[in-house]
Amino acid sequence: MLSANELRGQHVGVSDNGGHIHLILPDPTERAACFRVLAAGSERIVRSFASADAWIEAEGGDSCAILLFHWRQPGATDGAALLDHVAGGAGIATFVAAEQLSIAESRAILRGGAQDLLPAPLDPRLVRRTIDAALADWRARQGALDRHREAEARLAALTPRERDILDAIAAGLGNKAIARQLELSPRTVEVHRANIMRRAGAGNVAELLRLQFIAEFARAASADSVRFGA
């Protein structure tokens, strides 16, 4: 039977970037060992659960950034169902622990988007190294996403004509060349350029072009192959 603490999950520390780590490990000894090594010497949120059913009931994955679970789960929700459940959660890095897998199970994990497959029983030191690296990657992706959103918000106020001029600036054209291309007077281009700088809150052309670049090239989600951790 699950304890009340396990049903609620365990909580340690505060995460600056909201990168919560959730463990769904049925074996209490393994769960406690992994929890201790992940929570030690760090300020972040670590929660542990004894089953996928308990995790879904308590959390649902909304606040989870890193999820580590054993493929063999007690209760109604097995590993395949849990992987399917988290597939719709943007930004969740999922890790699966397993001893032996059938070909069908291996395919399910691969197709389900798991980031890594760890050999069970789990080595807490390997878990710490793997999760630390994944959390660092997650924070880097979140930072890139935040910068992308900020750039888009700062450029959202530009009019269609100003966006045309910004594209021309990004292409390396000067005011006279932009005026000829868009059939405007050089003075009108100068006024538009000043408005673009003001609306975007850019201090110089280099900052303006950086915003343009970030807004155009959002980070593409990577599809990492399933592999055994090392």
SEZATI-439809 format. One line per 5 residues: number of its first residue (from 1); for each residue x negated, y negated, z negated of N, C-alpha, C, O, CB. Coordinates in pm, whole numbers, m for minus. Each point is the difference from the previous one (the first is absolute). Glycine has a CB too. Example, Ala and Ser with C-alpha at 12.3 -4.5 7.8 and 13.67 -1.06 7.14 Angstrom:
// SEZATI-439809
1) m1319:569:m780:89:m119:0:m90:m120:0:m104:2:m66:293:115:m59; m154:m222:197:m82:m119:m6:77:m109:m73:m51:m111:m17:m67:174:232;
***
This chain:
// SEZATI-439809
1) m85:120:0:85:m120:0:m88:m124:0:m103:m3:m67:287:126:m56; m144:m226:198:m76:m124:7:22:m81:m127:110:m7:m53:m93:6:303; m127:m61:m296:13:m90:m113:58:m132:48:0:m29:119:m193:138:m236; 243:m190:23:55:m130:37:m106:m87:63:27:m79:90:140:95:m274; m290:m2:134:m109:m82:53:m30:37:144:m30:m88:82:m66:68:m310;
6) 104:150:262:m27:43:136:113:m41:94:m25:m33:116:m108:225:m205; 253:m191:40:113:m43:83:m12:m146:36:36:m41:111:109:212:m219; m195:m252:14:m16:m142:27:m129:m28:74:m12:m102:69:145:51:m271; m232:142:189:m132:m25:55:m84:m68:m105:52:m60:m93:40:44:326; m224:24:m218:m92:m63:m93:m56:m126:64:m15:m6:122:m44:228:m227;
11) 29:m323:23:m36:m131:53:m126:m50:m69:m9:m3:m122:250:m47:172; m338:10:29:m124:m53:m55:m41:m121:80:4:2:123:m74:226:m202; 29:m335:11:m62:m114:66:92:m81:88:119:27:10:m322:101:m18; 144:m230:72:72:m87:91:m81:m12:127:m122:m16:m6:229:m111:m183; m43:135:303:m69:m10:128:15:m137:59:111:m52:11:m74:293:28;
16) m149:m302:m2:3:m133:59:78:m2:131:70:m96:29:m289:47:m136; 206:156:186:58:2:134:122:91:12:48:25:110:m274:m73:m23; 277:97:m200:117:85:7:m29:139:53:93:68:43:38:m270:m12; m257:248:m33:m35:131:53:22:109:m102:m95:45:m63:m71:m153:211; 290:152:m166:32:103:m98:m44:137:49:7:30:120:187:m167:m200;
21) m240:220:m13:m39:138:30:98:92:m70:18:m8:m121:m263:m55:144; 310:151:53:96:95:m56:m50:142:21:m43:36:110:232:m197:m67; m183:240:m148:m40:140:3:122:87:m21:76:m21:m94:m307:m35:9; 250:155:172:110:96:m17:m63:139:m4:m14:66:103:185:m216:17; m210:191:m241:m73:125:m18:70:86:m105:5:m38:m117:m222:m76:180;
26) 270:228:m23:77:83:m93:m80:54:m118:53:11:m111:86:50:303; m265:m27:m171:m80:57:m108:m38:m110:m100:m66:m96:39:m23:276:117; 127:m168:m284:m24:m107:m96:m148:m27:m27:m40:m114:m21:255:173:m82; m296:46:104:m144:m19:m24:m64:m75:115:m77:m94:m21:71:305:m115; 37:m169:258:m53:m68:118:50:m143:6:m76:m92:32:66:310:90;
31) 137:m238:m151:60:m134:3:m68:m93:m101:m31:m115:32:250:216:40; m241:m51:m193:m63:m81:m104:m144:m34:35:m45:m113:m22:195:219:m147; m223:m9:225:m140:m23:35:m13:m105:110:m86:m87:m7:32:323:m60; 139:m226:168:m5:m97:110:45:m138:m47:m56:m101:41:98:285:123; 58:m186:m249:47:m127:m54:m111:m70:m77:m22:m120:18:256:212:m30;
36) m303:m18:m75:m105:m60:m82:m112:m57:86:m46:m112:m24:101:272:m160; m99:m84:282:m115:m46:80:37:m120:87:m85:m85:27:m5:319:m27; 215:m241:45:41:m114:82:25:m125:m83:m23:m112:46:124:273:116; m54:m143:m284:32:m115:m84:m122:m55:m72:2:m115:m45:225:208:16; m332:m14:17:m117:m40:m79:m75:m115:66:m30:4:120:11:230:m206;
41) m13:m336:7:m87:m109:43:51:m83:114:m80:m51:78:m100:188:m155; 310:m151:90:53:m80:110:131:m66:m42:71:51:m86:m182:101:254; 141:m264:m105:125:m70:m24:92:25:120:m4:m73:99:m111:m105:m241; 196:280:130:93:32:107:111:87:m59:m12:51:m111:m171:m65:287; 289:29:m102:114:78:m45:m12:144:49:m15:25:120:160:m232:m119;
46) m140:300:m94:m1:142:31:122:63:m67:20:m17:m120:m275:23:140; 336:66:57:117:67:m55:m5:147:39:m43:35:110:179:m249:m99; m90:300:m102:m5:143:29:136:64:m22:76:m41:m87:m318:47:23; 270:96:145:128:69:m2:m23:149:15:m96:43:65:214:m244:32; m30:280:m158:m15:145:3:71:64:118:m18:119:24:1:m125:m270;
51) 96:m70:320:68:57:117:39:m111:96:12:m116:m37:73:307:m101; m65:m152:264:45:m95:101:139:m52:m34:30:m117:24:m169:234:149; 224:m30:m228:135:m42:m38:m6:m113:m102:74:m98:10:11:330:36; m172:m218:m146:m13:m102:m105:m51:m131:59:45:m108:m39:m87:287:m132; m53:m168:265:m56:m122:61:106:m73:82:13:m122:m11:m239:230:17;
56) 301:m36:75:103:m63:83:106:m64:m88:46:m111:30:m88:278:152; 81:m100:m288:101:m54:m90:m49:m126:m70:77:m95:m18:12:325:m16; m216:m232:m6:m53:m113:m76:m47:m115:86:18:m117:m35:m83:277:m138; 4:m128:288:m69:m103:78:53:m15:141:30:m111:45:m229:156:m181; 210:64:206:42:m5:140:m110:m46:94:22:m3:121:205:m41:m201;
61) m346:9:28:m112:m38:84:m10:m147:33:m92:m40:72:108:262:18; 77:m305:m140:1:m141:39:m126:m74:m44:m47:m88:72:293:94:m86; m300:30:m103:m115:m73:m52:m130:75:16:m101:m36:m59:252:m72:m102; m149:213:240:m116:88:11:m89:m38:118:49:m24:110:84:207:m216; m264:m188:81:m95:m23:108:m79:126:30:m29:30:116:13:m271:m182;
66) m20:316:m40:m75:123:13:80:111:m65:38:m11:m117:m260:m112:118; 248:230:73:77:112:m52:m79:129:17:m39:35:112:255:m154:m59; m239:189:m164:m65:131:3:97:103:m57:46:m14:m113:m277:m91:89; 263:208:103:91:102:m51:m44:139:44:m65:19:103:252:m185:m99; m148:264:m87:m28:140:33:107:50:97:119:m28:m16:m229:66:m210;
71) 64:36:328:93:47:103:105:93:m59:115:0:45:m297:m21:125; 145:100:m270:95:89:m67:68:m78:m112:m64:m34:m99:m73:239:156; 264:m232:m41:75:m78:m97:116:82:m57:67:73:73:m130:m284:48; 87:199:m251:118:64:m58:125:m83:33:m12:m118:35:m128:218:m221; 255:m41:175:122:m76:21:46:m1:144:m50:75:84:m15:m214:m275;
76) 160:51:219:65:m4:131:m88:m62:108:12:36:117:205:m52:m235; m305:m75:81:m83:m71:98:m136:66:10:m81:m9:m93:202:m206:44; m147:281:161:m131:62:20:m95:m100:66:35:m115:24:72:343:m5; m229:m181:11:m99:m90:58:41:m58:133:m23:m118:27:m147:248:m144; 231:m47:203:42:m47:131:107:m108:m11:m5:m100:71:m50:324:25;
81) 152:m202:m186:106:m99:m19:m54:m129:m59:45:m109:35:119:294:m66; m261:m173:m59:m60:m120:m60:m78:m79:104:9:m123:4:m24:241:m224; m59:m49:305:m75:m68:105:95:m71:95:m28:m111:44:m155:282:m62; 294:m106:50:100:m63:86:61:m122:m68:30:m100:65:18:323:40; m29:m215:m236:60:m110:m76:m89:m124:4:50:m112:14:63:278:m163;
86) m244:m147:137:m91:m116:m6:m40:m48:139:m64:m104:12:m20:187:m231; 121:m8:323:m40:m39:135:52:m137:38:m63:m71:79:59:311:m17; 119:m278:m117:56:m131:34:m52:m113:m83:36:m116:22:162:233:48; m284:m87:m167:m54:m104:m86:m125:m62:58:m107:61:1:201:57:m197; m81:m240:245:m114:m67:62:m109:m25:m102:27:m45:m112:125:m63:279;
91) m277:137:m129:m113:m34:m85:m35:104:m104:m91:m24:m80:153:m206:117; 6:345:m40:m32:104:m99:m105:94:59:20:59:106:213:m75:m206; m346:30:28:m103:96:38:27:128:m76:m4:1:m124:m167:m185:172; 198:293:23:44:125:m61:m111:105:4:m65:20:103:300:m72:m37; m256:118:m179:m99:106:m12:69:126:m51:82:m5:m91:m267:m164:47;
96) 150:282:105:63:127:m34:m106:94:m58:m109:15:56:284:m45:126; m141:93:m293:m86:103:m59:61:136:26:121:19:m19:m202:m178:m160; m1:255:223:53:133:32:m110:104:m12:m118:m31:21:290:m70:132; m132:225:m186:m94:111:m5:m3:73:132:m104:5:67:143:19:m313; 73:33:286:10:73:126:122:m51:76:106:m23:m58:m220:228:m42;
101) 97:m221:230:108:m52:83:21:91:120:m95:54:56:44:m289:m130; 175:250:112:30:69:125:m24:m95:117:m18:m120:m19:188:269:m98; m169:m95:237:m17:m85:118:113:m102:8:m23:m117:33:m94:305:88; 240:m144:m151:114:m91:4:m14:m112:m103:34:m115:29:110:304:50; m195:m156:m197:m18:m103:m104:m110:m98:40:14:m120:m21:61:284:m154;
106) m182:m113:230:m109:m89:46:51:m97:106:m34:m118:m2:m134:298:m47; 251:m130:140:57:m87:103:92:m104:m62:0:m116:41:m15:303:125; 93:m146:m266:91:m93:m66:m77:m113:m68:42:m116:5:123:302:m39; m276:m153:m29:m82:m102:m68:m61:m93:103:0:m122:m17:m50:281:m172; m2:m101:297:m62:m80:106:101:m96:62:m27:m119:15:m135:305:31;
111) 278:m132:m10:103:m83:64:64:m98:m98:53:m103:41:m10:289:118; m48:m153:m287:61:m87:m101:m81:m123:m34:48:m87:m72:57:286:m17; m228:m208:141:m79:m121:m19:m84:m4:m126:m43:m108:m41:214:m3:167; m196:227:m189:m86:0:m119:m139:m50:37:m53:33:106:183:159:m204; m189:m271:12:m131:m58:29:m113:99:m27:m102:m2:67:193:m223:m122;
116) m71:312:m44:m106:94:m35:61:122:m66:106:m7:m62:m272:m181:35; 97:300:40:41:125:m63:m110:40:m97:m114:22:41:251:50:162; m104:m61:m332:m98:32:m102:17:144:m46:113:46:m19:m118:m287:m54; m106:312:53:10:139:m44:45:9:m146:m46:m76:m85:m133:138:248; 269:31:m190:48:25:m135:m59:132:m51:m23:91:80:239:m220:m33;
121) m240:141:m179:24:m100:m105:m84:m126:23:m111:7:52:164:179:m214; 2:m299:121:m65:m128:27:m121:m22:m89:2:30:m119:218:m122:190; m326:39:m11:m117:m46:m74:23:m148:m31:3:m81:92:m160:252:21; 174:m209:m240:29:m140:m33:m103:m98:55:35:m113:34:77:194:m237; m238:m39:212:m103:m91:53:23:m27:149:m17:m112:48:m147:198:m219;
126) 202:19:244:33:m17:142:124:m87:15:6:m86:89:m107:310:m36; 200:m203:m139:121:m82:3:m36:m145:m22:52:m87:71:85:279:m155; m223:m221:m11:m38:m140:m29:m68:m64:121:34:m112:37:m59:170:m280; m70:12:303:m71:m55:116:96:m23:117:m4:m104:66:m206:221:m139; 296:m20:97:94:m9:113:99:m114:m20:23:m79:92:m47:325:m54;
131) 83:m255:m157:101:m102:m27:m63:m139:m6:61:m96:46:76:265:m171; m257:m181:70:m68:m130:m3:m21:m53:141:24:m117:28:m139:181:m242; 69:24:304:m22:m42:138:131:m37:68:7:m98:74:m210:246:m63; 308:m69:m36:129:m27:62:59:m131:m51:60:m75:77:m22:321:m51; m54:m272:m156:54:m123:m56:m74:m123:55:62:m103:24:3:229:m232;
136) m195:m113:226:m77:m110:60:48:m27:143:14:m115:40:m213:174:m185; 223:49:221:51:m15:136:139:m63:m1:30:m87:82:m165:286:m9; 219:m156:m166:136:m54:m10:m4:m149:m30:75:m77:61:10:300:m139; m170:m264:m14:m10:m142:m33:m50:m81:118:46:m112:24:m88:172:m262; m53:m2:314:m50:m70:118:111:m16:103:12:m105:63:m243:196:m105;
141) 313:13:61:111:m8:96:104:m102:m46:54:m75:81:m93:314:m17; 66:m240:m195:96:m97:m51:m50:m142:19:77:m90:33:1:259:m200; m209:m189:146:m57:m132:21:11:m44:144:33:m116:28:m189:158:m215; 130:51:279:13:m33:143:145:m31:36:27:m91:78:m223:238:m28; 289:m70:m108:142:m24:27:43:m136:m55:76:m72:65:m34:319:m71;
146) m90:m281:m112:33:m131:m59:m52:m114:87:68:m100:21:m73:203:m249; m119:m86:279:m57:m104:87:79:m11:129:21:m110:51:m248:152:m150; 271:71:152:81:m1:123:131:m74:m23:40:m83:82:m143:301:m12; 169:m189:m180:127:m66:m31:m19:m150:m21:82:m80:44:0:293:m146; m190:m249:34:m26:m142:m23:m24:m73:131:51:m110:21:m147:164:m245;
151) 17:8:312:m28:m63:130:128:m16:81:22:m105:60:m252:203:m62; 313:5:3:126:m9:74:90:m110:m56:64:m73:75:m80:316:m23; 19:m255:m185:85:m102:m63:m50:m140:33:80:m91:21:m26:252:m207; m185:m179:191:m55:m132:27:18:m42:146:6:m119:32:m171:158:m213; 174:61:270:19:m31:142:147:3:42:34:m37:113:m259:132:m70;
156) 312:m52:m134:141:14:35:67:m133:32:98:m4:73:m90:204:m218; m62:m310:90:62:m131:20:m33:m62:136:57:m103:35:m67:71:m282; m80:94:322:m40:m58:130:113:12:101:72:100:3:m311:m42:m51; 254:m161:130:99:4:108:m55:86:115:m120:26:4:209:m257:m69; m5:274:158:m49:78:115:m110:m73:78:m96:63:43:322:41:m27;
161) m212:m236:2:m104:m75:70:m130:0:m78:m108:12:58:284:m157:45; m166:132:m234:m121:1:m83:m67:137:3:m122:10:m7:222:m186:m141; m21:280:157:m58:134:10:m73:18:135:m104:65:6:287:24:m157; m127:m147:256:m69:3:129:m135:m69:m9:m100:49:52:321:m45:66; m221:m117:m185:m126:m76:m13:m98:75:m89:m120:2:27:245:m218:5;
166) m74:279:m139:m88:80:m86:m62:115:78:m119:28:m17:259:m89:m182; m63:127:283:m55:107:84:m109:m53:92:m102:66:22:323:53:m31; m200:m237:61:m100:m59:89:m126:m36:m78:m112:17:50:295:m106:98; m166:38:m270:m116:m30:m84:m78:127:m29:m123:2:5:244:m196:m108; m46:302:71:m65:128:m28:m75:54:121:m97:73:m14:275:m25:m154;
171) m131:m86:288:m67:42:123:m121:m85:32:m69:23:100:287:57:m16; m245:m180:m169:m119:m83:18:18:m121:89:m99:m59:42:m27:262:m77; 250:m242:64:25:m114:88:m6:m131:m79:42:m7:m116:100:153:264; m195:m249:m83:m1:m133:m59:130:m73:29:86:51:72:m335:m59:m48; 263:m112:m81:125:m74:14:37:m27:146:116:17:37:m163:m122:m257;
176) m49:65:302:29:m31:140:45:124:77:93:m6:80:m260:m179:m90; 99:297:m16:38:124:69:139:47:m45:78:49:81:m322:14:m63; 272:m79:m147:133:37:m51:106:m89:63:108:48:37:m209:29:m254; 72:m206:228:94:m95:61:31:38:143:116:m3:43:m202:m178:m192; m17:218:225:22:40:139:81:130:8:92:13:81:m308:m126:m15;
181) 182:208:m151:68:130:4:147:m13:m36:85:67:60:m300:45:m117; 247:m196:m41:138:m11:m48:73:m122:58:115:m27:m34:m186:140:m176; 1:m184:299:57:m118:65:44:m104:m103:114:m49:0:m39:194:191; m168:m176:m280:20:m102:m103:m109:m104:13:m99:21:70:209:145:m225; m93:m277:86:m107:m99:m4:m98:39:m110:40:63:m98:115:m246:184;
186) m283:147:m72:m97:31:m105:42:m57:m136:m24:62:m104:m155:m59:278; 243:m120:m172:44:m60:m126:107:87:m67:m1:16:m122:m51:m245:214; 144:284:m12:103:88:m56:m62:125:m61:43:48:m105:122:m134:275; m266:139:m102:m69:118:m54:m65:m34:m134:5:81:m93:m47:4:326; m19:m203:m244:m63:m42:m125:102:m7:m113:m27:42:m113:m144:m170:244;
191) 288:73:m100:105:m10:m102:45:139:m43:17:26:m119:59:m246:216; m58:309:m2:40:138:m32:m106:69:m86:32:71:m95:99:m60:310; m258:m33:m180:m108:63:m77:3:m48:m144:m17:80:m92:m123:m63:299; 162:m144:m227:6:m54:m136:118:60:m76:m11:34:m118:m96:m248:196; 220:228:m9:117:60:m64:m23:146:m35:43:48:m105:102:m207:232;
196) m214:231:m39:m31:141:m24:m86:13:m125:26:85:m86:m11:m36:332; m117:m132:m257:m89:6:m116:77:m29:m128:m21:65:m102:m173:m136:246; 282:m27:m138:77:m38:m119:99:108:m39:8:37:m118:m33:m276:182; 99:290:33:101:103:m31:m64:128:m53:54:64:m91:92:m161:269; m260:134:m121:m68:123:m42:m82:m18:m126:m44:98:m60:36:m30:297;
201) m12:m192:m278:m81:m25:m118:m145:36:20:m69:40:m94:268:1:m42; m247:m56:259:m139:34:33:m88:m123:m11:37:m108:45:41:292:107; m194:m167:m213:m92:m111:m17:m85:m28:122:m52:m110:17:50:162:m255; m14:50:323:m81:m16:121:43:105:102:83:87:m29:m278:m179:m106; 137:83:254:38:90:108:m38:145:m33:73:93:35:m101:m281:129;
206) m86:207:m231:m42:136:m34:103:68:m91:31:118:19:m272:m188:3; 292:m3:m119:102:57:m89:129:28:77:66:102:m23:m166:m225:m172; 135:34:286:120:18:81:m11:126:85:96:77:9:m61:m326:m5; m150:270:58:m19:118:84:m4:128:m83:43:106:46:m167:m248:119; 72:132:m287:1:116:m89:143:40:m32:33:119:0:m254:m189:m98;
211) 307:m28:72:141:29:m25:65:65:121:76:96:m13:m66:m290:m145; m42:142:275:55:54:125:m43:146:18:81:85:36:m84:m315:67; m124:257:m128:m51:136:17:67:96:m98:43:109:39:m263:m203:40; 228:55:m205:61:86:m102:146:27:31:48:112:m15:m208:m202:m156; 232:m15:215:142:14:29:23:94:119:101:71:3:m62:m301:m93;
216) m129:230:187:19:81:120:m40:145:m20:56:89:64:m94:m293:70; m58:227:m222:m53:135:m14:27:52:m141:m87:m2:m87:m92:m47:259; 302:95:m192:36:62:m128:m73:133:m12:m26:69:98:255:m182:m98; m260:145:m120:m69:125:m24:89:117:42:116:10:m42:m245:m114:m147; 74:194:275:74:119:42:m15:108:m107:m108:21:m54:71:m76:300;
221) 148:123:m276:m3:106:m101:m84:116:53:20:46:113:208:m115:m202; m320:114:7:m86:110:41:66:133:m33:69:14:m100:m272:m157:66; 178:242:122:53:135:m23:m118:93:m24:m55:58:93:261:m102:54; m244:56:m274:m116:81:m35:34:148:11:110:42:m35:m192:m224:m116; m13:261:198:19:144:9:m7:61:m139:m73:m49:m86:m24:51:319;
226) 171:105:m254:m7:73:m126:m135:69:m7:m45:62:97:297:m29:m103; m315:m44:m110:m130:64:m16:m16:39:m147:67:m56:m86:m167:m77:279; 13:227:m221:m27:34:m138:m95:m104:m57:m98:m37:64:133:284:m19; m4:m294:m166:m84:m102:m62:m135:57:m36:m15:120:m24:218:m233:m65; m305:24:88:m134:45:m33:m71:m107:m77:m116:17:m38:108:126:242;
***
